[in-house]
């Protein structure tokens, strides 16, 4: 079994959260979904910021 690097894991999580947010653009739901991944509050908030920035970039194209 290959162990995933932490940056790879973060990337997978962010991609998943971005897809989720594009379907359901509610910050609170996004936060809860991030917390379900077992991350700390600060990591969940970092994920949310990153995902929202990415979503805005997608919508502005």
Secondary structure, DSSP 8 states (H G I E B T S, - for coil): -----HHHHHHHHHHHHHHHHHHS--HHHHHHHHHTTT--HHHHHHHHHHHHHHHHHHHH-
